[in-house]
Amino acid sequence: MRQTTRITIEHMVVASDRSYEQVIEALEAQLGLRADWDKIARELITTNASWEQAVQIIEQQLGTSGFTILGKFDQGALLTLGGKPTRAVQYAIGNPLLAIQMIEHAPEVALYAPPRLAVYENRAGKAFVAYERFTSQLAQYPNPEIPAVAQLVEEKLEALVAEVTGGGQETPASHTPQHVSPLQEDRQTSAVQERSYTEHRILRGASAIYARHYAGTGPALVLMHGFPDNLHIYDRLIPYLGGRQVITFDFLGWGTSDKPTDYPYTSKQQEGDLQAVLDALGVEQVVLVPHDASGPVAINWALDHPEQVSALVLLNTYYADAPTLPMLP
């Protein structure tokens, strides 16, 4: 039996003002050590290592980007040997700890994880980095746990590409594979103006919370992320909120906020994060919009501050005692 699924893949190409060698050097400097992952997995299984030991070993292989090199293929070398000098390298990069969070729900995700990118040089000597948006590849899977992790991987990948290209210009390539959905092919996208915001580093004790404030009218829409997310899950929504005042922030331990060690990452502490953000920005009336694990945080805060809450909008969340559910940083 064979099943065919039609999807649209967003193919991105980023041009760099840096040389090909500089892009390669910058990329590999941001990635972790290139390790023999099959050997590492076998040794972990053979020695009956604990999950904590496995996590520690994997994290030691990750670079500052949060990724490591899982494969490197120099296709340009063979072309050069064949008398057609070409510079083009494909990298398979990723974080196994993030990949398994998706593969456990849909083993087929292993087809796309780890993500790949190509670094190449055109005939004019200009360097480019090409990749495909991870979220567009995985949009075909209905399990609600997959998109959040895919979004996080995509954000890390985009940040890495921006860093190694020197903030090069990103261009969505005209790339409609044969497996594109006719409905998606015909769908027209409307131009929505991006909104400006003010960045804030808000101190809470010895740590800082990263927040963005979009000026506007009405009670502030406070968009709260869940697990394992950050404020970027709302990036594509905010332009559609018109002139409304909007606040997004990363809870401590996530995104661009500080990640203190020996810190009690609990819902109660996250209520304190929310309070610190609102106090620092001088916001009195809010519409709380929590997603996923931030639901109990918003609900409890609303119960304690009913006079400040104009509305509560709950997105795919829960509210109940969960004594066996650990709060992870």
Secondary structure as a PSIPRED ss2 file (coil, helix, strand):
# PSIPRED VFORMAT (PSIPRED V4.0)

   1 M C   1.000  0.000  0.000
   2 R C   1.000  0.000  0.000
   3 Q C   1.000  0.000  0.000
   4 T C   1.000  0.000  0.000
   5 T C   1.000  0.000  0.000
   6 R C   1.000  0.000  0.000
   7 I C   1.000  0.000  0.000
   8 T C   1.000  0.000  0.000
   9 I C   1.000  0.000  0.000
  10 E C   1.000  0.000  0.000
  11 H E   0.000  0.000  1.000
  12 M E   0.000  0.000  1.000
  13 V E   0.000  0.000  1.000
  14 V E   0.000  0.000  1.000
  15 A E   0.000  0.000  1.000
  16 S E   0.000  0.000  1.000
  17 D C   1.000  0.000  0.000
  18 R C   1.000  0.000  0.000
  19 S C   1.000  0.000  0.000
  20 Y H   0.000  1.000  0.000
  21 E H   0.000  1.000  0.000
  22 Q H   0.000  1.000  0.000
  23 V H   0.000  1.000  0.000
  24 I H   0.000  1.000  0.000
  25 E H   0.000  1.000  0.000
  26 A H   0.000  1.000  0.000
  27 L H   0.000  1.000  0.000
  28 E H   0.000  1.000  0.000
  29 A H   0.000  1.000  0.000
  30 Q H   0.000  1.000  0.000
  31 L C   1.000  0.000  0.000
  32 G C   1.000  0.000  0.000
  33 L C   1.000  0.000  0.000
  34 R C   1.000  0.000  0.000
  35 A C   1.000  0.000  0.000
  36 D C   1.000  0.000  0.000
  37 W H   0.000  1.000  0.000
  38 D H   0.000  1.000  0.000
  39 K H   0.000  1.000  0.000
  40 I H   0.000  1.000  0.000
  41 A H   0.000  1.000  0.000
  42 R H   0.000  1.000  0.000
  43 E H   0.000  1.000  0.000
  44 L H   0.000  1.000  0.000
  45 I H   0.000  1.000  0.000
  46 T H   0.000  1.000  0.000
  47 T C   1.000  0.000  0.000
  48 N C   1.000  0.000  0.000
  49 A C   1.000  0.000  0.000
  50 S C   1.000  0.000  0.000
  51 W H   0.000  1.000  0.000
  52 E H   0.000  1.000  0.000
  53 Q H   0.000  1.000  0.000
  54 A H   0.000  1.000  0.000
  55 V H   0.000  1.000  0.000
  56 Q H   0.000  1.000  0.000
  57 I H   0.000  1.000  0.000
  58 I H   0.000  1.000  0.000
  59 E H   0.000  1.000  0.000
  60 Q H   0.000  1.000  0.000
  61 Q H   0.000  1.000  0.000
  62 L C   1.000  0.000  0.000
  63 G C   1.000  0.000  0.000
  64 T C   1.000  0.000  0.000
  65 S C   1.000  0.000  0.000
  66 G C   1.000  0.000  0.000
  67 F C   1.000  0.000  0.000
  68 T E   0.000  0.000  1.000
  69 I E   0.000  0.000  1.000
  70 L E   0.000  0.000  1.000
  71 G E   0.000  0.000  1.000
  72 K E   0.000  0.000  1.000
  73 F E   0.000  0.000  1.000
  74 D C   1.000  0.000  0.000
  75 Q H   0.000  1.000  0.000
  76 G H   0.000  1.000  0.000
  77 A H   0.000  1.000  0.000
  78 L H   0.000  1.000  0.000
  79 L H   0.000  1.000  0.000
  80 T H   0.000  1.000  0.000
  81 L H   0.000  1.000  0.000
  82 G C   1.000  0.000  0.000
  83 G C   1.000  0.000  0.000
  84 K C   1.000  0.000  0.000
  85 P C   1.000  0.000  0.000
  86 T C   1.000  0.000  0.000
  87 R C   1.000  0.000  0.000
  88 A E   0.000  0.000  1.000
  89 V E   0.000  0.000  1.000
  90 Q E   0.000  0.000  1.000
  91 Y E   0.000  0.000  1.000
  92 A E   0.000  0.000  1.000
  93 I E   0.000  0.000  1.000
  94 G E   0.000  0.000  1.000
  95 N C   1.000  0.000  0.000
  96 P H   0.000  1.000  0.000
  97 L H   0.000  1.000  0.000
  98 L H   0.000  1.000  0.000
  99 A H   0.000  1.000  0.000
 100 I H   0.000  1.000  0.000
 101 Q H   0.000  1.000  0.000
 102 M H   0.000  1.000  0.000
 103 I H   0.000  1.000  0.000
 104 E C   1.000  0.000  0.000
 105 H C   1.000  0.000  0.000
 106 A C   1.000  0.000  0.000
 107 P H   0.000  1.000  0.000
 108 E H   0.000  1.000  0.000
 109 V H   0.000  1.000  0.000
 110 A H   0.000  1.000  0.000
 111 L H   0.000  1.000  0.000
 112 Y C   1.000  0.000  0.000
 113 A C   1.000  0.000  0.000
 114 P C   1.000  0.000  0.000
 115 P C   1.000  0.000  0.000
 116 R E   0.000  0.000  1.000
 117 L E   0.000  0.000  1.000
 118 A E   0.000  0.000  1.000
 119 V E   0.000  0.000  1.000
 120 Y E   0.000  0.000  1.000
 121 E E   0.000  0.000  1.000
 122 N C   1.000  0.000  0.000
 123 R C   1.000  0.000  0.000
 124 A C   1.000  0.000  0.000
 125 G C   1.000  0.000  0.000
 126 K C   1.000  0.000  0.000
 127 A E   0.000  0.000  1.000
 128 F E   0.000  0.000  1.000
 129 V E   0.000  0.000  1.000
 130 A E   0.000  0.000  1.000
 131 Y E   0.000  0.000  1.000
 132 E E   0.000  0.000  1.000
 133 R C   1.000  0.000  0.000
 134 F H   0.000  1.000  0.000
 135 T H   0.000  1.000  0.000
 136 S H   0.000  1.000  0.000
 137 Q H   0.000  1.000  0.000
 138 L H   0.000  1.000  0.000
 139 A C   1.000  0.000  0.000
 140 Q C   1.000  0.000  0.000
 141 Y C   1.000  0.000  0.000
 142 P C   1.000  0.000  0.000
 143 N C   1.000  0.000  0.000
 144 P C   1.000  0.000  0.000
 145 E H   0.000  1.000  0.000
 146 I H   0.000  1.000  0.000
 147 P H   0.000  1.000  0.000
 148 A H   0.000  1.000  0.000
 149 V H   0.000  1.000  0.000
 150 A H   0.000  1.000  0.000
 151 Q H   0.000  1.000  0.000
 152 L H   0.000  1.000  0.000
 153 V H   0.000  1.000  0.000
 154 E H   0.000  1.000  0.000
 155 E H   0.000  1.000  0.000
 156 K H   0.000  1.000  0.000
 157 L H   0.000  1.000  0.000
 158 E H   0.000  1.000  0.000
 159 A H   0.000  1.000  0.000
 160 L H   0.000  1.000  0.000
 161 V H   0.000  1.000  0.000
 162 A H   0.000  1.000  0.000
 163 E H   0.000  1.000  0.000
 164 V H   0.000  1.000  0.000
 165 T H   0.000  1.000  0.000
 166 G C   1.000  0.000  0.000
 167 G C   1.000  0.000  0.000
 168 G C   1.000  0.000  0.000
 169 Q E   0.000  0.000  1.000
 170 E E   0.000  0.000  1.000
 171 T E   0.000  0.000  1.000
 172 P E   0.000  0.000  1.000
 173 A C   1.000  0.000  0.000
 174 S C   1.000  0.000  0.000
 175 H C   1.000  0.000  0.000
 176 T C   1.000  0.000  0.000
 177 P C   1.000  0.000  0.000
 178 Q C   1.000  0.000  0.000
 179 H C   1.000  0.000  0.000
 180 V C   1.000  0.000  0.000
 181 S C   1.000  0.000  0.000
 182 P H   0.000  1.000  0.000
 183 L H   0.000  1.000  0.000
 184 Q H   0.000  1.000  0.000
 185 E H   0.000  1.000  0.000
 186 D H   0.000  1.000  0.000
 187 R C   1.000  0.000  0.000
 188 Q C   1.000  0.000  0.000
 189 T C   1.000  0.000  0.000
 190 S C   1.000  0.000  0.000
 191 A C   1.000  0.000  0.000
 192 V C   1.000  0.000  0.000
 193 Q C   1.000  0.000  0.000
 194 E C   1.000  0.000  0.000
 195 R C   1.000  0.000  0.000
 196 S C   1.000  0.000  0.000
 197 Y C   1.000  0.000  0.000
 198 T E   0.000  0.000  1.000
 199 E E   0.000  0.000  1.000
 200 H E   0.000  0.000  1.000
 201 R E   0.000  0.000  1.000
 202 I E   0.000  0.000  1.000
 203 L E   0.000  0.000  1.000
 204 R E   0.000  0.000  1.000
 205 G C   1.000  0.000  0.000
 206 A C   1.000  0.000  0.000
 207 S E   0.000  0.000  1.000
 208 A E   0.000  0.000  1.000
 209 I E   0.000  0.000  1.000
 210 Y E   0.000  0.000  1.000
 211 A E   0.000  0.000  1.000
 212 R E   0.000  0.000  1.000
 213 H E   0.000  0.000  1.000
 214 Y E   0.000  0.000  1.000
 215 A C   1.000  0.000  0.000
 216 G C   1.000  0.000  0.000
 217 T E   0.000  0.000  1.000
 218 G E   0.000  0.000  1.000
 219 P E   0.000  0.000  1.000
 220 A E   0.000  0.000  1.000
 221 L E   0.000  0.000  1.000
 222 V E   0.000  0.000  1.000
 223 L E   0.000  0.000  1.000
 224 M E   0.000  0.000  1.000
 225 H C   1.000  0.000  0.000
 226 G C   1.000  0.000  0.000
 227 F C   1.000  0.000  0.000
 228 P C   1.000  0.000  0.000
 229 D C   1.000  0.000  0.000
 230 N C   1.000  0.000  0.000
 231 L H   0.000  1.000  0.000
 232 H H   0.000  1.000  0.000
 233 I H   0.000  1.000  0.000
 234 Y H   0.000  1.000  0.000
 235 D C   1.000  0.000  0.000
 236 R C   1.000  0.000  0.000
 237 L C   1.000  0.000  0.000
 238 I H   0.000  1.000  0.000
 239 P H   0.000  1.000  0.000
 240 Y H   0.000  1.000  0.000
 241 L H   0.000  1.000  0.000
 242 G C   1.000  0.000  0.000
 243 G C   1.000  0.000  0.000
 244 R E   0.000  0.000  1.000
 245 Q E   0.000  0.000  1.000
 246 V E   0.000  0.000  1.000
 247 I E   0.000  0.000  1.000
 248 T E   0.000  0.000  1.000
 249 F E   0.000  0.000  1.000
 250 D C   1.000  0.000  0.000
 251 F C   1.000  0.000  0.000
 252 L C   1.000  0.000  0.000
 253 G C   1.000  0.000  0.000
 254 W C   1.000  0.000  0.000
 255 G C   1.000  0.000  0.000
 256 T C   1.000  0.000  0.000
 257 S C   1.000  0.000  0.000
 258 D C   1.000  0.000  0.000
 259 K C   1.000  0.000  0.000
 260 P C   1.000  0.000  0.000
 261 T C   1.000  0.000  0.000
 262 D C   1.000  0.000  0.000
 263 Y C   1.000  0.000  0.000
 264 P C   1.000  0.000  0.000
 265 Y C   1.000  0.000  0.000
 266 T C   1.000  0.000  0.000
 267 S H   0.000  1.000  0.000
 268 K H   0.000  1.000  0.000
 269 Q H   0.000  1.000  0.000
 270 Q H   0.000  1.000  0.000
 271 E H   0.000  1.000  0.000
 272 G H   0.000  1.000  0.000
 273 D H   0.000  1.000  0.000
 274 L H   0.000  1.000  0.000
 275 Q H   0.000  1.000  0.000
 276 A H   0.000  1.000  0.000
 277 V H   0.000  1.000  0.000
 278 L H   0.000  1.000  0.000
 279 D H   0.000  1.000  0.000
 280 A H   0.000  1.000  0.000
 281 L H   0.000  1.000  0.000
 282 G C   1.000  0.000  0.000
 283 V C   1.000  0.000  0.000
 284 E C   1.000  0.000  0.000
 285 Q C   1.000  0.000  0.000
 286 V E   0.000  0.000  1.000
 287 V E   0.000  0.000  1.000
 288 L E   0.000  0.000  1.000
 289 V E   0.000  0.000  1.000
 290 P E   0.000  0.000  1.000
 291 H E   0.000  0.000  1.000
 292 D H   0.000  1.000  0.000
 293 A H   0.000  1.000  0.000
 294 S H   0.000  1.000  0.000
 295 G H   0.000  1.000  0.000
 296 P H   0.000  1.000  0.000
 297 V H   0.000  1.000  0.000
 298 A H   0.000  1.000  0.000
 299 I H   0.000  1.000  0.000
 300 N H   0.000  1.000  0.000
 301 W H   0.000  1.000  0.000
 302 A H   0.000  1.000  0.000
 303 L H   0.000  1.000  0.000
 304 D H   0.000  1.000  0.000
 305 H C   1.000  0.000  0.000
 306 P H   0.000  1.000  0.000
 307 E H   0.000  1.000  0.000
 308 Q H   0.000  1.000  0.000
 309 V E   0.000  0.000  1.000
 310 S E   0.000  0.000  1.000
 311 A E   0.000  0.000  1.000
 312 L E   0.000  0.000  1.000
 313 V C   1.000  0.000  0.000
 314 L C   1.000  0.000  0.000
 315 L E   0.000  0.000  1.000
 316 N C   1.000  0.000  0.000
 317 T C   1.000  0.000  0.000
 318 Y C   1.000  0.000  0.000
 319 Y C   1.000  0.000  0.000
 320 A C   1.000  0.000  0.000
 321 D C   1.000  0.000  0.000
 322 A C   1.000  0.000  0.000
 323 P C   1.000  0.000  0.000
 324 T C   1.000  0.000  0.000
 325 L C   1.000  0.000  0.000
 326 P C   1.000  0.000  0.000
 327 M C   1.000  0.000  0.000
 328 L C   1.000  0.000  0.000
 329 P C   1.000  0.000  0.000
